[in-house]
Amino acid sequence: MKIYGSKISYYTGKLEAYLRYKGIAYEILSPFGHQKTIRMHVGANQLPVVERDDGRWMSDTTPILLQLEVEHPAPAILPVDPVVNFIAHLMEDYADEWLWRPAMHYRWSYRHDRELLSSIIADEIAKEFPLPRFIRRRFFQRRQLGGFVRGDGVRAQTWDHVEAGYFAALDAMSTMLEKRRFLLGDAPSLADFGFMGPMLRHFGHDPTPADIMRNHAPAVWSWLARVWNARPSTVGLDFVQTVPSDAGPMLREICETHLAQLASNVAAYAAGPGRFAMTIQDCEYIRMPVSRYRVACLERLRETFASLSGQDQDRVRKLLPYPQAEILWSPKIAAASGYDEGREAPFGKAINVYAKGYPR
Ligand SMILES: N[C@@H](CCC(=O)N[C@@H](CS)C(=O)NCC(=O)O)C(=O)O
């Protein structure tokens, strides 16, 4: 398959890690000059976008992976036990949507990282753009810093908390990896591929967070290479039967951060256009952009929870004994996203996580 993507993109890296594991051949193409075609086929300009041999296009890595699991079922990345499977989905969503902020922060807030990465983008994605290289670099530095760092709540008051979130993820992963080669077993699961988004192309690649990873969490550094190098013939094929107690710090962090953010975001979405404030682990974030896409993420997690048997729902409740987890099973949430109601994803029209304008 052809993938419009980039060698430094969060979600392209996640998809590549999965395709390599599955032995699905692909080539990476630059999206430059193809924006119109991409928008026409998938609705949003985001990376990665997949053009298949059968003429269909796919976007949004979460449904892409689930669709490819149907077409290429072995080796499975979805654990058999429904509770472990639910936790894999939850971990993936946290890696996709919560770790995005620290990943963008480390890449664009630190001068050394910003200069390196803006050079790579200027040369890789925007090399044909008819402007001098230094202007292309400056354009991306300003765009990313303004839109994805300062525009996403990173300020002097939140800076330390944003970075603490990276350390918390490294510590929680290291704890889980003490006993197993992959997060939920002897083979990589949806959770591992989810974490490949932030860990492969941002934290494990950009100078400042990569240095932290090597020194502070070498187990994550070696897990990164292990997932990248995973082949069905070299991994065991079993996932854990029950969620291990060493997942405790990870699950607590997910509830206190990602689920708290999803709850504030859906309340803000219901309240209408504008920005919102949220308090996460006693740290106040202000002027946050509302995300319709993340309302849909919450809906999918709630649907997965609702599909569990009563007994399995009780098992999940016991694993997540935090008030923020209630958003997963409260009778109703404040608003419906209206996104992908026909359940066409990954084939329908996607939306950017921070789509411009108020979407409803
Ligand atoms: N939910 C999407 C997110 C894709 C996404 O946001 N990709 C980033 C690059 S890693 C992007 O294209 N951002 C849009 C931009 O930079 O304008 C997925 O999982 O594929």
The ligand as a MOL file (V3000), in Angstrom:
LIG
                    3D

  0  0  0     0  0            999 V3000
M  V30 BEGIN CTAB
M  V30 COUNTS 20 19 0 0 0
M  V30 BEGIN ATOM
M  V30 1 N -6.0830 10.3730 14.6190 0
M  V30 2 C -5.1710 10.4940 13.5110 0
M  V30 3 C -4.2190 11.6360 13.7630 0
M  V30 4 C -3.3120 11.9450 12.5940 0
M  V30 5 C -2.5060 13.2240 12.8330 0
M  V30 6 O -2.9420 14.1160 13.5630 0
M  V30 7 N -1.3340 13.2750 12.2190 0
M  V30 8 C -0.5080 14.4610 12.3440 0
M  V30 9 C 0.9170 14.1810 11.9740 0
M  V30 10 S 1.6630 12.9710 13.0090 0
M  V30 11 C -1.0120 15.4810 11.3640 0
M  V30 12 O -1.1840 15.1860 10.2150 0
M  V30 13 N -1.3100 16.6810 11.8570 0
M  V30 14 C -1.8920 17.7040 11.0520 0
M  V30 15 C -1.0200 18.8990 10.9190 0
M  V30 16 O 0.1470 18.8790 11.3210 0
M  V30 17 O -1.5260 19.8530 10.3430 0
M  V30 18 C -4.4400 9.1810 13.3150 0
M  V30 19 O -4.4150 8.3540 14.2430 0
M  V30 20 O -3.9590 8.9120 12.2040 0
M  V30 END ATOM
M  V30 BEGIN BOND
M  V30 1 1 1 2
M  V30 2 1 2 3
M  V30 3 1 2 18
M  V30 4 1 3 4
M  V30 5 1 4 5
M  V30 6 2 5 6
M  V30 7 1 5 7
M  V30 8 1 7 8
M  V30 9 1 8 9
M  V30 10 1 8 11
M  V30 11 1 9 10
M  V30 12 2 11 12
M  V30 13 1 11 13
M  V30 14 1 13 14
M  V30 15 1 14 15
M  V30 16 2 15 16
M  V30 17 1 15 17
M  V30 18 2 18 19
M  V30 19 1 18 20
M  V30 END BOND
M  V30 END CTAB
M  END
